């Protein structure tokens, strides 16, 4: 179950996610990642898609060739939740390469 | 190589693609498809992604849970090309189920 972040938890998440932009109106986080080509971009999306199914928490996202833009928020709680924390960590680890092993 | 459509070819493509919306300013076609859930939506995207690699022609697209919006145009020719014809046919066949066999 998704639990909406408290103000302190939200501030902490935003501080821990310097690569993400916080939209305070929607209470959502957005990150754009660029790859060498479409193949790499879609591989990244596929790994996120499988994690999204596992967590039952799905991003809003778009892709144009080598660029992927991911937006995270939790509709059930109308803002950021613990599930978004999990997902930002997963995505940041993918980008950093630390989820490759 | 992508070849830009003539006015006659463009009119014919638009007529053959009633599920798609033509943006005349960008000379692009857009279709939104809704599925039962994210799993089905991402499966659809995966099939398109592999075809896109095969044709070396990639969509601009977005996904929110069970909904996928695909936009096709050809940057190299600054508008619709023969590659967009191939891709609309592929996508329409996927949606119709005739690409499942």
N, CA and C atoms of all chains as a GROMACS GRO file, in nm:
protein
  606
    1UNK      N    1   0.084  -0.120   0.000
    1UNK     CA    2   0.000   0.000   0.000
    1UNK      C    3   0.088   0.125   0.000
    2UNK      N    4   0.049   0.222  -0.079
    2UNK     CA    5   0.126   0.346  -0.087
    2UNK      C    6   0.091   0.437   0.030
    3UNK      N    7   0.193   0.495   0.092
    3UNK     CA    8   0.171   0.588   0.204
    3UNK      C    9   0.227   0.724   0.162
    4UNK      N   10   0.144   0.826   0.166
    4UNK     CA   11   0.187   0.960   0.124
    4UNK      C   12   0.301   1.008   0.214
    5UNK      N   13   0.400   1.072   0.153
    5UNK     CA   14   0.514   1.122   0.230
    5UNK      C   15   0.471   1.241   0.317
    6UNK      N   16   0.530   1.248   0.435
    6UNK     CA   17   0.513   1.368   0.518
    6UNK      C   18   0.598   1.480   0.458
    7UNK      N   19   0.580   1.600   0.505
    7UNK     CA   20   0.659   1.712   0.452
    7UNK      C   21   0.809   1.688   0.473
    8UNK      N   22   0.844   1.632   0.588
    8UNK     CA   23   0.985   1.602   0.617
    8UNK      C   24   1.038   1.495   0.522
    9UNK      N   25   0.959   1.391   0.502
    9UNK     CA   26   1.001   1.282   0.412
    9UNK      C   27   1.014   1.333   0.269
   10UNK      N   28   0.920   1.419   0.227
   10UNK     CA   29   0.926   1.474   0.090
   10UNK      C   30   1.053   1.557   0.072
   11UNK      N   31   1.082   1.641   0.169
   11UNK     CA   32   1.203   1.725   0.161
   11UNK      C   33   1.328   1.638   0.154
   12UNK      N   34   1.327   1.529   0.228
   12UNK     CA   35   1.441   1.437   0.230
   12UNK      C   36   1.456   1.368   0.094
   13UNK      N   37   1.343   1.324   0.036
   13UNK     CA   38   1.348   1.258  -0.096
   13UNK      C   39   1.402   1.354  -0.201
   14UNK      N   40   1.352   1.477  -0.200
   14UNK     CA   41   1.395   1.575  -0.300
   14UNK      C   42   1.545   1.603  -0.285
   15UNK      N   43   1.591   1.610  -0.161
   15UNK     CA   44   1.734   1.634  -0.134
   15UNK      C   45   1.818   1.516  -0.185
   16UNK      N   46   1.762   1.394  -0.171
   16UNK     CA   47   1.834   1.273  -0.212
   16UNK      C   48   1.828   1.249  -0.363
   17UNK      N   49   1.750   1.329  -0.434
   17UNK     CA   50   1.729   1.307  -0.578
   17UNK      C   51   1.767   1.431  -0.657
   18UNK      N   52   1.895   1.468  -0.658
   18UNK     CA   53   1.934   1.592  -0.725
   18UNK      C   54   1.913   1.589  -0.876
   19UNK      N   55   1.903   1.470  -0.934
   19UNK     CA   56   1.884   1.460  -1.080
   19UNK      C   57   1.736   1.476  -1.119
   20UNK      N   58   1.648   1.483  -1.019
   20UNK     CA   59   1.504   1.491  -1.045
   20UNK      C   60   1.454   1.633  -1.020
   21UNK      N   61   1.352   1.671  -1.097
   21UNK     CA   62   1.287   1.801  -1.076
   21UNK      C   63   1.153   1.779  -1.007
   22UNK      N   64   1.128   1.854  -0.901
   22UNK     CA   65   1.002   1.840  -0.828
   22UNK      C   66   0.900   1.942  -0.878
   23UNK      N   67   0.785   1.891  -0.920
   23UNK     CA   68   0.673   1.977  -0.958
   23UNK      C   69   0.584   1.986  -0.834
   24UNK      N   70   0.587   2.100  -0.768
   24UNK     CA   71   0.517   2.110  -0.639
   24UNK      C   72   0.365   2.112  -0.658
   25UNK      N   73   0.320   2.157  -0.774
   25UNK     CA   74   0.175   2.159  -0.798
   25UNK      C   75   0.118   2.017  -0.805
   26UNK      N   76   0.187   1.932  -0.879
   26UNK     CA   77   0.142   1.791  -0.891
   26UNK      C   78   0.200   1.704  -0.781
   27UNK      N   79   0.301   1.754  -0.711
   27UNK     CA   80   0.379   1.673  -0.617
   27UNK      C   81   0.433   1.549  -0.690
   28UNK      N   82   0.510   1.576  -0.794
   28UNK     CA   83   0.567   1.470  -0.879
   28UNK      C   84   0.714   1.499  -0.904
   29UNK      N   85   0.790   1.393  -0.930
   29UNK     CA   86   0.932   1.407  -0.964
   29UNK      C   87   0.955   1.363  -1.108
   30UNK      N   88   1.038   1.439  -1.180
   30UNK     CA   89   1.065   1.407  -1.321
   30UNK      C   90   1.215   1.405  -1.347
   31UNK      N   91   1.258   1.303  -1.420
   31UNK     CA   92   1.399   1.295  -1.461
   31UNK      C   93   1.406   1.256  -1.609
   32UNK      N   94   1.494   1.325  -1.682
   32UNK     CA   95   1.520   1.288  -1.821
   32UNK      C   96   1.660   1.227  -1.830
   33UNK      N   97   1.670   1.113  -1.899
   33UNK     CA   98   1.798   1.045  -1.916
   33UNK      C   99   1.824   1.025  -2.065
   34UNK      N  100   1.946   1.054  -2.106
   34UNK     CA  101   1.982   1.035  -2.248
   34UNK      C  102   2.081   0.920  -2.262
   35UNK      N  103   2.061   0.842  -2.367
   35UNK     CA  104   2.144   0.724  -2.394
   35UNK      C  105   2.213   0.740  -2.530
   36UNK      N  106   2.291   0.637  -2.566
   36UNK     CA  107   2.360   0.646  -2.695
   36UNK      C  108   2.263   0.628  -2.812
   37UNK      N  109   2.159   0.547  -2.792
   37UNK     CA  110   2.066   0.522  -2.902
   37UNK      C  111   1.933   0.471  -2.848
   38UNK      N  112   1.840   0.440  -2.938
   38UNK     CA  113   1.708   0.392  -2.899
   38UNK      C  114   1.716   0.259  -2.826
   39UNK      N  115   1.801   0.171  -2.875
   39UNK     CA  116   1.816   0.038  -2.815
   39UNK      C  117   1.847   0.050  -2.666
   40UNK      N  118   1.942   0.135  -2.632
   40UNK     CA  119   1.979   0.154  -2.491
   40UNK      C  120   1.866   0.219  -2.413
   41UNK      N  121   1.798   0.316  -2.475
   41UNK     CA  122   1.687   0.384  -2.407
   41UNK      C  123   1.574   0.287  -2.378
   42UNK      N  124   1.542   0.202  -2.476
   42UNK     CA  125   1.431   0.109  -2.454
   42UNK      C  126   1.470  -0.004  -2.359
   43UNK      N  127   1.596  -0.040  -2.356
   43UNK     CA  128   1.643  -0.137  -2.257
   43UNK      C  129   1.623  -0.084  -2.116
   44UNK      N  130   1.656   0.041  -2.096
   44UNK     CA  131   1.634   0.110  -1.968
   44UNK      C  132   1.484   0.107  -1.933
   45UNK      N  133   1.400   0.139  -2.030
   45UNK     CA  134   1.255   0.138  -2.006
   45UNK      C  135   1.206  -0.001  -1.968
   46UNK      N  136   1.262  -0.102  -2.033
   46UNK     CA  137   1.217  -0.239  -2.006
   46UNK      C  138   1.249  -0.280  -1.864
   47UNK      N  139   1.367  -0.241  -1.816
   47UNK     CA  140   1.403  -0.275  -1.678
   47UNK      C  141   1.311  -0.202  -1.579
   48UNK      N  142   1.279  -0.078  -1.609
   48UNK     CA  143   1.186  -0.004  -1.522
   48UNK      C  144   1.047  -0.067  -1.528
   49UNK      N  145   1.005  -0.107  -1.648
   49UNK     CA  146   0.871  -0.166  -1.664
   49UNK      C  147   0.855  -0.290  -1.577
   50UNK      N  148   0.958  -0.374  -1.574
   50UNK     CA  149   0.948  -0.496  -1.494
   50UNK      C  150   0.945  -0.464  -1.344
   51UNK      N  151   1.025  -0.365  -1.304
   51UNK     CA  152   1.024  -0.322  -1.164
   51UNK      C  153   0.888  -0.259  -1.129
   52UNK      N  154   0.832  -0.184  -1.224
   52UNK     CA  155   0.702  -0.120  -1.202
   52UNK      C  156   0.594  -0.224  -1.177
   53UNK      N  157   0.600  -0.334  -1.252
   53UNK     CA  158   0.503  -0.442  -1.232
   53UNK      C  159   0.523  -0.506  -1.096
   54UNK      N  160   0.649  -0.525  -1.058
   54UNK     CA  161   0.681  -0.588  -0.930
   54UNK      C  162   0.630  -0.503  -0.812
   55UNK      N  163   0.651  -0.372  -0.823
   55UNK     CA  164   0.609  -0.280  -0.716
   55UNK      C  165   0.463  -0.239  -0.730
   56UNK      N  166   0.401  -0.277  -0.841
   56UNK     CA  167   0.268  -0.227  -0.877
   56UNK      C  168   0.265  -0.074  -0.867
   57UNK      N  169   0.364  -0.015  -0.930
   57UNK     CA  170   0.375   0.131  -0.929
   57UNK      C  171   0.437   0.175  -1.061
   58UNK      N  172   0.358   0.242  -1.142
   58UNK     CA  173   0.395   0.264  -1.282
   58UNK      C  174   0.425   0.411  -1.311
   59UNK      N  175   0.530   0.435  -1.387
   59UNK     CA  176   0.565   0.573  -1.420
   59UNK      C  177   0.475   0.630  -1.529
   60UNK      N  178   0.473   0.761  -1.538
   60UNK     CA  179   0.428   0.828  -1.660
   60UNK      C  180   0.556   0.860  -1.734
   61UNK      N  181   0.565   0.823  -1.860
   61UNK     CA  182   0.692   0.845  -1.928
   61UNK      C  183   0.678   0.862  -2.077
   62UNK      N  184   0.783   0.921  -2.134
   62UNK     CA  185   0.786   0.939  -2.278
   62UNK      C  186   0.927   0.911  -2.328
   63UNK      N  187   0.934   0.879  -2.456
   63UNK     CA  188   1.062   0.845  -2.518
   63UNK      C  189   1.066   0.902  -2.659
   64UNK      N  190   1.175   0.970  -2.689
   64UNK     CA  191   1.204   1.013  -2.825
   64UNK      C  192   1.347   0.969  -2.856
   65UNK      N  193   1.359   0.869  -2.939
   65UNK     CA  194   1.486   0.807  -2.978
   65UNK      C  195   1.573   0.770  -2.857
   66UNK      N  196   1.674   0.851  -2.825
   66UNK     CA  197   1.768   0.812  -2.717
   66UNK      C  198   1.735   0.877  -2.583
   67UNK      N  199   1.623   0.947  -2.576
   67UNK     CA  200   1.589   1.024  -2.456
   67UNK      C  201   1.464   0.967  -2.389
   68UNK      N  202   1.470   0.948  -2.259
   68UNK     CA  203   1.355   0.897  -2.183
   68UNK      C  204   1.326   0.997  -2.070
   69UNK      N  205   1.202   1.039  -2.059
   69UNK     CA  206   1.160   1.126  -1.949
   69UNK      C  207   1.060   1.050  -1.862
   70UNK      N  208   1.093   1.038  -1.735
   70UNK     CA  209   1.011   0.961  -1.640
   70UNK      C  210   0.952   1.056  -1.537
   71UNK      N  211   0.823   1.047  -1.514
   71UNK     CA  212   0.758   1.123  -1.406
   71UNK      C  213   0.698   1.025  -1.306
   72UNK      N  214   0.726   1.050  -1.179
   72UNK     CA  215   0.676   0.964  -1.072
   72UNK      C  216   0.587   1.044  -0.978
   73UNK      N  217   0.472   0.988  -0.950
   73UNK     CA  218   0.384   1.036  -0.845
   73UNK      C  219   0.288   0.920  -0.816
   74UNK      N  220   0.209   0.932  -0.711
   74UNK     CA  221   0.120   0.821  -0.674
   74UNK      C  222  -0.024   0.870  -0.675
   75UNK      N  223  -0.099   0.824  -0.774
   75UNK     CA  224  -0.236   0.873  -0.791
   75UNK      C  225  -0.322   0.844  -0.667
   76UNK      N  226  -0.300   0.726  -0.608
   76UNK     CA  227  -0.383   0.684  -0.494
   76UNK      C  228  -0.374   0.782  -0.376
   77UNK      N  229  -0.259   0.847  -0.361
   77UNK     CA  230  -0.244   0.939  -0.247
   77UNK      C  231  -0.232   1.084  -0.295
   78UNK      N  232  -0.250   1.103  -0.426
   78UNK     CA  233  -0.248   1.237  -0.484
   78UNK      C  234  -0.116   1.310  -0.455
   79UNK      N  235  -0.005   1.239  -0.472
   79UNK     CA  236   0.126   1.300  -0.451
   79UNK      C  237   0.231   1.193  -0.432
   80UNK      N  238   0.347   1.234  -0.385
   80UNK     CA  239   0.459   1.140  -0.367
   80UNK      C  240   0.436   1.047  -0.248
   81UNK      N  241   0.474   0.920  -0.267
   81UNK     CA  242   0.457   0.819  -0.163
   81UNK      C  243   0.587   0.741  -0.146
   82UNK      N  244   0.587   0.649  -0.051
   82UNK     CA  245   0.702   0.559  -0.030
   82UNK      C  246   0.736   0.482  -0.158
   83UNK      N  247   0.636   0.453  -0.241
   83UNK     CA  248   0.664   0.380  -0.366
   83UNK      C  249   0.748   0.464  -0.462
   84UNK      N  250   0.730   0.596  -0.459
   84UNK     CA  251   0.813   0.682  -0.544
   84UNK      C  252   0.957   0.685  -0.495
   85UNK      N  253   0.975   0.678  -0.363
   85UNK     CA  254   1.111   0.667  -0.308
   85UNK      C  255   1.179   0.542  -0.363
   86UNK      N  256   1.108   0.430  -0.357
   86UNK     CA  257   1.165   0.303  -0.406
   86UNK      C  258   1.200   0.315  -0.554
   87UNK      N  259   1.110   0.377  -0.629
   87UNK     CA  260   1.131   0.383  -0.774
   87UNK      C  261   1.243   0.480  -0.812
   88UNK      N  262   1.254   0.592  -0.745
   88UNK     CA  263   1.366   0.684  -0.776
   88UNK      C  264   1.499   0.615  -0.747
   89UNK      N  265   1.503   0.542  -0.636
   89UNK     CA  266   1.628   0.471  -0.602
   89UNK      C  267   1.662   0.369  -0.710
   90UNK      N  268   1.562   0.294  -0.754
   90UNK     CA  269   1.584   0.193  -0.858
   90UNK      C  270   1.635   0.258  -0.987
   91UNK      N  271   1.570   0.366  -1.028
   91UNK     CA  272   1.606   0.431  -1.155
   91UNK      C  273   1.745   0.496  -1.145
   92UNK      N  274   1.771   0.562  -1.033
   92UNK     CA  275   1.904   0.625  -1.017
   92UNK      C  276   2.014   0.519  -1.019
   93UNK      N  277   1.987   0.403  -0.960
   93UNK     CA  278   2.086   0.296  -0.960
   93UNK      C  279   2.108   0.242  -1.101
   94UNK      N  280   2.001   0.234  -1.179
   94UNK     CA  281   2.014   0.191  -1.320
   94UNK      C  282   2.103   0.289  -1.396
   95UNK      N  283   2.076   0.417  -1.378
   95UNK     CA  284   2.152   0.518  -1.452
   95UNK      C  285   2.298   0.517  -1.409
   96UNK      N  286   2.319   0.501  -1.278
   96UNK     CA  287   2.457   0.499  -1.226
   96UNK      C  288   2.533   0.372  -1.264
   97UNK      N  289   2.457   0.270  -1.306
   97UNK     CA  290   2.521   0.144  -1.341
   97UNK      C  291   2.533   0.049  -1.224
   98UNK      N  292   2.491   0.094  -1.105
   98UNK     CA  293   2.507   0.008  -0.988
   98UNK      C  294   2.398  -0.099  -0.980
   99UNK      N  295   2.299  -0.094  -1.072
   99UNK     CA  296   2.199  -0.200  -1.076
   99UNK      C  297   2.230  -0.302  -1.184
  100UNK      N  298   2.350  -0.292  -1.244
  100UNK     CA  299   2.385  -0.381  -1.355
  100UNK      C  300   2.445  -0.513  -1.312
  101UNK      N  301   2.488  -0.519  -1.186
  101UNK     CA  302   2.556  -0.642  -1.143
  101UNK      C  303   2.454  -0.744  -1.095
  102UNK      N  304   1.626   0.406  -4.696
  102UNK     CA  305   1.620   0.552  -4.696
  102UNK      C  306   1.476   0.599  -4.694
  103UNK      N  307   1.449   0.700  -4.616
  103UNK     CA  308   1.313   0.752  -4.608
  103UNK      C  309   1.286   0.847  -4.724
  104UNK      N  310   1.170   0.832  -4.786
  104UNK     CA  311   1.131   0.920  -4.896
  104UNK      C  312   1.004   0.994  -4.855
  105UNK      N  313   1.010   1.125  -4.858
  105UNK     CA  314   0.895   1.206  -4.816
  105UNK      C  315   0.775   1.177  -4.906
  106UNK      N  316   0.657   1.168  -4.845
  106UNK     CA  317   0.536   1.140  -4.922
  106UNK      C  318   0.498   1.262  -5.007
  107UNK      N  319   0.448   1.234  -5.125
  107UNK     CA  320   0.389   1.340  -5.208
  107UNK      C  321   0.254   1.379  -5.147
  108UNK      N  322   0.196   1.486  -5.194
  108UNK     CA  323   0.064   1.527  -5.141
  108UNK      C  324  -0.040   1.417  -5.161
  109UNK      N  325  -0.035   1.352  -5.277
  109UNK     CA  326  -0.130   1.245  -5.306
  109UNK      C  327  -0.108   1.127  -5.213
  110UNK      N  328   0.018   1.090  -5.193
  110UNK     CA  329   0.050   0.978  -5.104
  110UNK      C  330   0.009   1.010  -4.959
  111UNK      N  331   0.032   1.136  -4.917
  111UNK     CA  332  -0.005   1.176  -4.781
  111UNK      C  333  -0.157   1.166  -4.762
  112UNK      N  334  -0.231   1.216  -4.859
  112UNK     CA  335  -0.378   1.210  -4.850
  112UNK      C  336  -0.426   1.066  -4.843
  113UNK      N  337  -0.360   0.981  -4.919
  113UNK     CA  338  -0.396   0.839  -4.920
  113UNK      C  339  -0.366   0.773  -4.785
  114UNK      N  340  -0.249   0.805  -4.726
  114UNK     CA  341  -0.213   0.749  -4.595
  114UNK      C  342  -0.313   0.793  -4.489
  115UNK      N  343  -0.346   0.921  -4.490
  115UNK     CA  344  -0.440   0.973  -4.389
  115UNK      C  345  -0.577   0.906  -4.405
  116UNK      N  346  -0.618   0.884  -4.529
  116UNK     CA  347  -0.747   0.817  -4.555
  116UNK      C  348  -0.742   0.672  -4.505
  117UNK      N  349  -0.626   0.609  -4.521
  117UNK     CA  350  -0.611   0.469  -4.480
  117UNK      C  351  -0.592   0.452  -4.330
  118UNK      N  352  -0.576   0.562  -4.258
  118UNK     CA  353  -0.546   0.558  -4.114
  118UNK      C  354  -0.651   0.635  -4.034
  119UNK      N  355  -0.775   0.586  -4.033
  119UNK     CA  356  -0.881   0.662  -3.966
  119UNK      C  357  -0.862   0.672  -3.815
  120UNK      N  358  -0.781   0.581  -3.757
  120UNK     CA  359  -0.760   0.585  -3.612
  120UNK      C  360  -0.652   0.686  -3.572
  121UNK      N  361  -0.588   0.745  -3.671
  121UNK     CA  362  -0.477   0.837  -3.644
  121UNK      C  363  -0.521   0.981  -3.670
  122UNK      N  364  -0.461   1.074  -3.593
  122UNK     CA  365  -0.487   1.216  -3.612
  122UNK      C  366  -0.367   1.279  -3.681
  123UNK      N  367  -0.393   1.355  -3.787
  123UNK     CA  368  -0.284   1.419  -3.860
  123UNK      C  369  -0.262   1.561  -3.810
  124UNK      N  370  -0.140   1.590  -3.768
  124UNK     CA  371  -0.101   1.725  -3.730
  124UNK      C  372  -0.035   1.786  -3.853
  125UNK      N  373  -0.106   1.875  -3.920
  125UNK     CA  374  -0.056   1.926  -4.049
  125UNK      C  375   0.064   2.017  -4.029
  126UNK      N  376   0.074   2.083  -3.912
  126UNK     CA  377   0.188   2.172  -3.889
  126UNK      C  378   0.318   2.091  -3.882
  127UNK      N  379   0.315   1.980  -3.808
  127UNK     CA  380   0.435   1.895  -3.797
  127UNK      C  381   0.442   1.791  -3.908
  128UNK      N  382   0.331   1.770  -3.978
  128UNK     CA  383   0.316   1.659  -4.072
  128UNK      C  384   0.348   1.527  -3.999
  129UNK      N  385   0.268   1.502  -3.895
  129UNK     CA  386   0.287   1.382  -3.811
  129UNK      C  387   0.152   1.317  -3.785
  130UNK      N  388   0.154   1.187  -3.760
  130UNK     CA  389   0.031   1.113  -3.727
  130UNK      C  390   0.040   1.064  -3.583
  131UNK      N  391  -0.070   1.075  -3.509
  131UNK     CA  392  -0.074   1.033  -3.369
  131UNK      C  393  -0.192   0.940  -3.344
  132UNK      N  394  -0.165   0.833  -3.270
  132UNK     CA  395  -0.273   0.741  -3.230
  132UNK      C  396  -0.257   0.707  -3.082
  133UNK      N  397  -0.366   0.707  -3.008
  133UNK     CA  398  -0.366   0.662  -2.869
  133UNK      C  399  -0.441   0.530  -2.861
  134UNK      N  400  -0.380   0.433  -2.794
  134UNK     CA  401  -0.442   0.301  -2.777
  134UNK      C  402  -0.451   0.270  -2.628
  135UNK      N  403  -0.566   0.219  -2.585
  135UNK     CA  404  -0.583   0.182  -2.444
  135UNK      C  405  -0.592   0.030  -2.430
  136UNK      N  406  -0.530  -0.021  -2.326
  136UNK     CA  407  -0.525  -0.166  -2.301
  136UNK      C  408  -0.589  -0.196  -2.165
  137UNK      N  409  -0.591  -0.323  -2.129
  137UNK     CA  410  -0.651  -0.360  -2.000
  137UNK      C  411  -0.563  -0.315  -1.883
  138UNK      N  412  -0.432  -0.318  -1.902
  138UNK     CA  413  -0.341  -0.282  -1.792
  138UNK      C  414  -0.204  -0.243  -1.847
  139UNK      N  415  -0.112  -0.213  -1.756
  139UNK     CA  416   0.023  -0.172  -1.795
  139UNK      C  417   0.097  -0.282  -1.870
  140UNK      N  418   0.080  -0.405  -1.821
  140UNK     CA  419   0.149  -0.519  -1.882
  140UNK      C  420   0.115  -0.528  -2.031
  141UNK      N  421  -0.010  -0.516  -2.064
  141UNK     CA  422  -0.052  -0.523  -2.205
  141UNK      C  423   0.000  -0.402  -2.283
  142UNK      N  424  -0.005  -0.286  -2.219
  142UNK     CA  425   0.043  -0.164  -2.287
  142UNK      C  426   0.192  -0.174  -2.316
  143UNK      N  427   0.269  -0.223  -2.220
  143UNK     CA  428   0.414  -0.230  -2.241
  143UNK      C  429   0.451  -0.343  -2.338
  144UNK      N  430   0.371  -0.448  -2.340
  144UNK     CA  431   0.391  -0.554  -2.440
  144UNK      C  432   0.376  -0.498  -2.581
  145UNK      N  433   0.275  -0.418  -2.600
  145UNK     CA  434   0.251  -0.348  -2.728
  145UNK      C  435   0.372  -0.261  -2.763
  146UNK      N  436   0.420  -0.186  -2.664
  146UNK     CA  437   0.536  -0.099  -2.689
  146UNK      C  438   0.660  -0.180  -2.726
  147UNK      N  439   0.676  -0.295  -2.662
  147UNK     CA  440   0.794  -0.379  -2.690
  147UNK      C  441   0.792  -0.431  -2.833
  148UNK      N  442   0.674  -0.470  -2.880
  148UNK     CA  443   0.665  -0.517  -3.018
  148UNK      C  444   0.696  -0.404  -3.117
  149UNK      N  445   0.646  -0.286  -3.086
  149UNK     CA  446   0.676  -0.171  -3.173
  149UNK      C  447   0.826  -0.138  -3.167
  150UNK      N  448   0.884  -0.145  -3.047
  150UNK     CA  449   1.026  -0.111  -3.031
  150UNK      C  450   1.114  -0.201  -3.119
  151UNK      N  451   1.081  -0.331  -3.122
  151UNK     CA  452   1.163  -0.422  -3.203
  151UNK      C  453   1.144  -0.394  -3.352
  152UNK      N  454   1.022  -0.363  -3.393
  152UNK     CA  455   0.997  -0.326  -3.533
  152UNK      C  456   1.068  -0.194  -3.567
  153UNK      N  457   1.068  -0.102  -3.473
  153UNK     CA  458   1.133   0.028  -3.494
  153UNK      C  459   1.283   0.010  -3.519
  154UNK      N  460   1.344  -0.083  -3.444
  154UNK     CA  461   1.486  -0.110  -3.464
  154UNK      C  462   1.509  -0.173  -3.602
  155UNK      N  463   1.418  -0.264  -3.639
  155UNK     CA  464   1.429  -0.334  -3.768
  155UNK      C  465   1.419  -0.234  -3.884
  156UNK      N  466   1.325  -0.142  -3.873
  156UNK     CA  467   1.303  -0.043  -3.980
  156UNK      C  468   1.395   0.077  -3.966
  157UNK      N  469   1.468   0.084  -3.855
  157UNK     CA  470   1.545   0.204  -3.819
  157UNK      C  471   1.456   0.328  -3.829
  158UNK      N  472   1.340   0.315  -3.764
  158UNK     CA  473   1.244   0.426  -3.766
  158UNK      C  474   1.169   0.423  -3.633
  159UNK      N  475   1.192   0.525  -3.551
  159UNK     CA  476   1.148   0.518  -3.411
  159UNK      C  477   1.037   0.618  -3.382
  160UNK      N  478   0.939   0.573  -3.306
  160UNK     CA  479   0.828   0.663  -3.274
  160UNK      C  480   0.866   0.762  -3.163
  161UNK      N  481   0.789   0.869  -3.154
  161UNK     CA  482   0.786   0.949  -3.031
  161UNK      C  483   0.664   0.897  -2.958
  162UNK      N  484   0.679   0.863  -2.832
  162UNK     CA  485   0.563   0.804  -2.765
  162UNK      C  486   0.566   0.826  -2.616
  163UNK      N  487   0.446   0.811  -2.558
  163UNK     CA  488   0.432   0.823  -2.413
  163UNK      C  489   0.337   0.715  -2.363
  164UNK      N  490   0.350   0.685  -2.236
  164UNK     CA  491   0.269   0.580  -2.174
  164UNK      C  492   0.231   0.623  -2.033
  165UNK      N  493   0.104   0.611  -2.004
  165UNK     CA  494   0.054   0.628  -1.866
  165UNK      C  495  -0.033   0.507  -1.836
  166UNK      N  496   0.018   0.420  -1.753
  166UNK     CA  497  -0.048   0.294  -1.714
  166UNK      C  498  -0.095   0.213  -1.837
  167UNK      N  499  -0.225   0.215  -1.868
  167UNK     CA  500  -0.276   0.129  -1.976
  167UNK      C  501  -0.289   0.201  -2.109
  168UNK      N  502  -0.243   0.326  -2.116
  168UNK     CA  503  -0.261   0.406  -2.237
  168UNK      C  504  -0.127   0.438  -2.303
  169UNK      N  505  -0.121   0.418  -2.434
  169UNK     CA  506   0.001   0.447  -2.510
  169UNK      C  507  -0.035   0.545  -2.622
  170UNK      N  508   0.040   0.654  -2.633
  170UNK     CA  509   0.021   0.749  -2.742
  170UNK      C  510   0.146   0.748  -2.830
  171UNK      N  511   0.126   0.720  -2.958
  171UNK     CA  512   0.237   0.707  -3.052
  171UNK      C  513   0.227   0.819  -3.155
  172UNK      N  514   0.338   0.888  -3.178
  172UNK     CA  515   0.344   0.989  -3.284
  172UNK      C  516   0.450   0.948  -3.385
  173UNK      N  517   0.412   0.951  -3.512
  173UNK     CA  518   0.504   0.913  -3.620
  173UNK      C  519   0.528   1.030  -3.714
  174UNK      N  520   0.653   1.052  -3.742
  174UNK     CA  521   0.695   1.145  -3.846
  174UNK      C  522   0.840   1.111  -3.876
  175UNK      N  523   0.897   1.168  -3.980
  175UNK     CA  524   1.034   1.132  -4.018
  175UNK      C  525   1.121   1.258  -4.017
  176UNK      N  526   1.208   1.265  -3.916
  176UNK     CA  527   1.288   1.387  -3.900
  176UNK      C  528   1.374   1.415  -4.024
  177UNK      N  529   1.429   1.307  -4.084
  177UNK     CA  530   1.519   1.325  -4.198
  177UNK      C  531   1.453   1.398  -4.315
  178UNK      N  532   1.322   1.381  -4.331
  178UNK     CA  533   1.254   1.446  -4.444
  178UNK      C  534   1.159   1.555  -4.394
  179UNK      N  535   1.160   1.581  -4.265
  179UNK     CA  536   1.079   1.688  -4.206
  179UNK      C  537   0.930   1.667  -4.235
  180UNK      N  538   0.884   1.543  -4.216
  180UNK     CA  539   0.742   1.513  -4.238
  180UNK      C  540   0.722   1.364  -4.258
  181UNK      N  541   0.604   1.328  -4.307
  181UNK     CA  542   0.571   1.185  -4.324
  181UNK      C  543   0.645   1.125  -4.443
  182UNK      N  544   0.692   1.001  -4.424
  182UNK     CA  545   0.764   0.929  -4.530
  182UNK      C  546   0.706   0.790  -4.546
  183UNK      N  547   0.763   0.716  -4.641
  183UNK     CA  548   0.724   0.576  -4.662
  183UNK      C  549   0.743   0.493  -4.535
  184UNK      N  550   0.840   0.531  -4.451
  184UNK     CA  551   0.863   0.455  -4.326
  184UNK      C  552   0.745   0.472  -4.230
  185UNK      N  553   0.679   0.587  -4.234
  185UNK     CA  554   0.562   0.606  -4.149
  185UNK      C  555   0.445   0.523  -4.198
  186UNK      N  556   0.435   0.506  -4.330
  186UNK     CA  557   0.332   0.416  -4.385
  186UNK      C  558   0.352   0.276  -4.331
  187UNK      N  559   0.477   0.228  -4.338
  187UNK     CA  560   0.507   0.092  -4.288
  187UNK      C  561   0.473   0.080  -4.140
  188UNK      N  562   0.508   0.183  -4.063
  188UNK     CA  563   0.488   0.175  -3.919
  188UNK      C  564   0.340   0.185  -3.882
  189UNK      N  565   0.264   0.270  -3.948
  189UNK     CA  566   0.120   0.276  -3.916
  189UNK      C  567   0.054   0.142  -3.948
  190UNK      N  568   0.094   0.078  -4.057
  190UNK     CA  569   0.037  -0.053  -4.091
  190UNK      C  570   0.070  -0.155  -3.984
  191UNK      N  571   0.196  -0.154  -3.939
  191UNK     CA  572   0.238  -0.249  -3.836
  191UNK      C  573   0.158  -0.228  -3.707
  192UNK      N  574   0.147  -0.103  -3.666
  192UNK     CA  575   0.079  -0.072  -3.540
  192UNK      C  576  -0.070  -0.103  -3.550
  193UNK      N  577  -0.132  -0.066  -3.660
  193UNK     CA  578  -0.275  -0.095  -3.676
  193UNK      C  579  -0.301  -0.246  -3.674
  194UNK      N  580  -0.210  -0.322  -3.736
  194UNK     CA  581  -0.225  -0.468  -3.736
  194UNK      C  582  -0.210  -0.524  -3.594
  195UNK      N  583  -0.119  -0.467  -3.517
  195UNK     CA  584  -0.103  -0.510  -3.377
  195UNK      C  585  -0.232  -0.485  -3.299
  196UNK      N  586  -0.288  -0.366  -3.316
  196UNK     CA  587  -0.409  -0.330  -3.242
  196UNK      C  588  -0.525  -0.419  -3.286
  197UNK      N  589  -0.534  -0.446  -3.417
  197UNK     CA  590  -0.642  -0.530  -3.470
  197UNK      C  591  -0.624  -0.676  -3.433
  198UNK      N  592  -0.503  -0.712  -3.391
  198UNK     CA  593  -0.477  -0.851  -3.357
  198UNK      C  594  -0.431  -0.933  -3.474
  199UNK      N  595  -0.424  -0.871  -3.593
  199UNK     CA  596  -0.385  -0.949  -3.710
  199UNK      C  597  -0.233  -0.970  -3.718
  200UNK      N  598  -0.158  -0.907  -3.626
  200UNK     CA  599  -0.013  -0.930  -3.622
  200UNK      C  600   0.024  -1.031  -3.514
  201UNK      N  601  -0.077  -1.097  -3.456
  201UNK     CA  602  -0.049  -1.188  -3.344
  201UNK      C  603  -0.014  -1.328  -3.388
  202UNK      N  604  -0.040  -1.360  -3.514
  202UNK     CA  605  -0.015  -1.499  -3.558
  202UNK      C  606   0.129  -1.513  -3.606
   0.00000   0.00000   0.00000
